[in-house]
């Protein structure tokens, strides 16, 4: 049996740095870097939502237009 994947939790040092361990890699982030990463992820999520809604509205318009 395979072991369940553990959620990746960052550890915070006394100096305020965040340490992220992935497999054999260790990444260290400052609070500002983490904030930039979160903002980028939120922007990407917003873009996906906008394109999805736009696609749904276009499909809805085509369906309504075809039924007339």
N, C-alpha and C positions, 0 to 999 in steps of 0.2 A: 504494500500500500504506500501511496505517496503521502508525504506529510503536508498538512494544510499550509498555505502561504500566509505568513505573518504580515500584518499591516506594517508599513514602513513608518516608524516614528522617529522624529528628529530629537536629538538630545541637545540641550542648551548648556553652554559652558558658563562659568562664572563671569567671563568677560562679555557675554551677550552673543557670542557666535553660536550658530546652529550647525550641528554636525549630522550629516546624512550618510548612512552606510548602505550601499547597494552592492551586493555580491562582494567583489574584491575592491571596489572603489570607495573612497572616502571623499565626500564633498563638504566644504565648509562655506556657509553663507552668512552674510551680515543681515541685520534686520531690513536694511534698505533693499538689498538684493532679493530677499524673500518677498517684499512688497511689490517689487517690479515683476517678479515671476507670477504672483497672484493676479496682478493687473493684466498681464499678457494672457493668462488663462481665462480671465473674465471677458476680455475683449474677443478672444477666439470663440468662446461660448456664445457671446452676443451675435457675432457674425453668423454662426451656424443657425441660430434661432431666426435671424432676419431672413436668411436665404430659404429656410424651411417654410416660414410663413409666406414668403413671396411665391414660392413654388405652389403652395396650397391655394393661394388666391388665384394664381394663373390657371390652375387646374379647375377650380370652381368656376371661373369665368368661361373657360372653354366648354364645360359641361352645360352651364346655363345658356351660353350662346348657341350650342348645338341643339338644345331643346326648343329654341324659338324657331 
